[in-house]
Amino acid sequence: MIVIGIDPGLATVGFGVIRTENGNITPVSYGCIRTSADKQTPERLLEIFGETRSLFEKYAPEVIAVEKLFFSRNVTNALSVSEARGVIFLAAQQMNIPIIEYTPNQVKQAITGSGKADKKQVQEMIKRLLGLDEIPKPDDAADGLSIALCHINWQK
């Protein structure tokens, strides 16, 4: 099974692709889709849509795991993240790929065993659990891997 984890955003969309087969978990790819602040929001959303669709076509995942939107004060940021989530959801829906959402605490719990873990703890566990030589950079890519691995762990 191939799972793509997505950490949505307007400026940066982090992603992680993980394959699980016969109990073995293997990182396949990770990275970021970046959009320029010099472009208008509709152009940026179109770019995110196209790039995520290409990602889904390339890896043919069985499921897309996405971090649920969480915000406390920055409404402007929450709106732009919501717009990015919308085009990511559209790309997945057009390809009939199921989407599962996880809260930040669920991701932390699935990776570290504690919903109160900090970002560094999660990144260190991703490195260990996936047998990587170093913590994935940038943070958004590590978050994408965390979300994908969260889905795999919740399905066990």
C-alpha positions as CSV (number, residue, x, y, z in Angstrom):
1,M,0.0,0.0,0.0
2,I,1.2,3.5,-0.8
3,V,0.2,6.4,1.4
4,I,0.8,10.1,0.7
5,G,0.9,12.4,3.7
6,I,0.1,16.0,3.0
7,D,0.9,19.1,5.2
8,P,-1.2,21.7,3.4
9,G,-0.3,25.4,3.0
10,L,-0.5,28.1,0.4
11,A,3.3,28.9,0.3
12,T,4.5,25.4,1.0
13,V,2.8,22.0,0.8
14,G,4.8,19.3,2.5
15,F,4.4,15.8,1.3
16,G,5.7,12.3,2.2
17,V,5.2,9.1,0.2
18,I,5.5,5.9,2.2
19,R,5.0,2.3,1.0
20,T,4.0,-0.5,3.4
21,E,4.3,-4.1,2.2
22,N,4.4,-7.3,4.3
23,G,4.9,-5.3,7.5
24,N,7.8,-3.3,6.0
25,I,7.5,0.4,5.9
26,T,9.7,2.2,3.4
27,P,9.9,6.0,2.6
28,V,9.6,6.4,-1.2
29,S,9.8,10.2,-1.6
30,Y,9.3,13.5,0.3
31,G,9.6,17.1,-0.4
32,C,7.6,20.3,-0.9
33,I,5.5,22.1,-3.4
34,R,6.3,25.8,-3.1
35,T,4.4,28.7,-4.6
36,S,5.6,32.2,-5.0
37,A,4.2,35.1,-3.0
38,D,4.6,37.2,-6.1
39,K,1.7,35.3,-7.7
40,Q,-2.0,35.9,-7.1
41,T,-3.7,33.3,-4.9
42,P,-5.7,31.7,-7.7
43,E,-2.4,31.1,-9.6
44,R,-0.9,29.6,-6.5
45,L,-3.9,27.3,-6.0
46,L,-3.8,26.2,-9.6
47,E,-0.1,25.4,-9.1
48,I,-0.8,23.4,-6.0
49,F,-3.7,21.5,-7.7
50,G,-1.5,20.6,-10.7
51,E,1.5,19.5,-8.6
52,T,-0.5,17.4,-6.2
53,R,-2.4,15.8,-9.1
54,S,1.0,15.0,-10.7
55,L,2.2,13.5,-7.4
56,F,-0.9,11.4,-7.1
57,E,-0.6,10.2,-10.7
58,K,3.1,9.3,-10.2
59,Y,2.7,7.3,-7.0
60,A,-0.9,6.0,-7.3
61,P,-1.6,6.0,-3.6
62,E,-4.4,4.0,-2.0
63,V,-5.1,6.9,0.4
64,I,-4.1,10.5,1.0
65,A,-3.6,11.4,4.7
66,V,-4.0,15.2,5.4
67,E,-3.4,17.1,8.6
68,K,-6.6,18.7,9.8
69,L,-6.7,22.5,10.0
70,F,-5.9,23.8,13.4
71,F,-5.6,27.5,14.2
72,S,-6.2,29.7,17.2
73,R,-5.5,33.3,16.2
74,N,-4.3,33.6,12.7
75,V,-7.5,33.6,10.7
76,T,-5.8,34.9,7.5
77,N,-3.4,32.0,7.5
78,A,-6.2,29.5,8.2
79,L,-8.1,30.8,5.2
80,S,-5.2,30.3,2.8
81,V,-4.5,26.9,4.3
82,S,-8.2,26.0,3.8
83,E,-8.0,27.1,0.2
84,A,-4.9,24.9,-0.4
85,R,-6.7,22.0,1.3
86,G,-9.6,22.5,-1.0
87,V,-7.6,22.1,-4.2
88,I,-5.7,19.1,-2.8
89,F,-9.0,17.5,-1.9
90,L,-10.3,18.2,-5.4
91,A,-7.2,16.6,-7.0
92,A,-7.7,13.5,-4.8
93,Q,-11.4,13.3,-5.4
94,Q,-11.1,13.6,-9.1
95,M,-8.8,10.5,-9.0
96,N,-11.1,8.7,-6.6
97,I,-8.4,8.5,-3.9
98,P,-9.8,8.4,-0.3
99,I,-8.8,11.2,2.0
100,I,-8.3,10.6,5.7
101,E,-7.7,13.6,8.1
102,Y,-5.7,13.5,11.3
103,T,-5.4,16.2,14.0
104,P,-1.9,17.4,15.0
105,N,-2.3,15.6,18.3
106,Q,-3.2,12.3,16.5
107,V,-0.1,12.6,14.4
108,K,2.1,13.2,17.4
109,Q,0.5,10.3,19.3
110,A,1.0,7.9,16.4
111,I,4.6,8.8,15.9
112,T,5.9,9.4,19.4
113,G,3.3,7.9,21.7
114,S,2.5,11.3,23.1
115,G,0.1,13.9,21.8
116,K,2.1,16.5,23.5
117,A,5.4,15.8,21.8
118,D,7.2,18.8,20.2
119,K,8.2,19.1,16.6
120,K,11.8,18.1,17.2
121,Q,10.7,14.9,18.9
122,V,8.4,14.0,16.0
123,Q,11.1,14.7,13.5
124,E,13.7,12.6,15.4
125,M,11.2,9.7,15.5
126,I,10.5,10.0,11.8
127,K,14.2,9.7,11.2
128,R,14.5,6.6,13.4
129,L,11.2,4.9,12.3
130,L,11.9,5.3,8.6
131,G,15.7,4.5,8.9
132,L,16.7,7.9,7.4
133,D,20.3,9.2,7.8
134,E,19.0,12.6,8.8
135,I,15.9,14.5,9.7
136,P,14.0,15.4,6.5
137,K,14.3,19.0,5.4
138,P,12.4,21.3,5.3
139,D,10.1,20.8,8.2
140,D,7.1,20.6,5.9
141,A,8.5,17.5,4.2
142,A,9.1,15.9,7.6
143,D,5.5,16.8,8.5
144,G,4.2,15.1,5.3
145,L,6.1,11.9,6.2
146,S,4.7,12.1,9.8
147,I,1.2,12.3,8.5
148,A,1.6,9.4,6.1
149,L,3.2,7.3,8.9
150,C,0.4,8.3,11.3
151,H,-2.1,6.8,8.9
152,I,-0.2,3.6,8.6
153,N,0.1,3.3,12.4
154,W,-3.6,4.1,13.0
155,Q,-4.5,1.3,10.5
156,K,-2.6,-1.4,12.4
